């Protein structure tokens, strides 16, 4: 895992997001390993949060963002009680 973003010639928000999710998974696996090693009866879980509305793609061109927003509106709409 490349954690040194400052020595790159570019920054990719998608790559940064992906690496942060991988770090969460690896941390949880290591935590579970250590818990089992010490016979602590606790289970560490890691889950996908689902689709979340974030500003991850805020810097993409507006031509791409319009269809993305329209699709997201219809495909990921959640009904509140």
Secondary structure, DSSP 8 states (H G I E B T S, - for coil): ----GGGSS---HHHHHHHHHHHHHHHHHHHHHHHHHTT---------------STTTTS-HHHHHHHHHHHHHHS-----
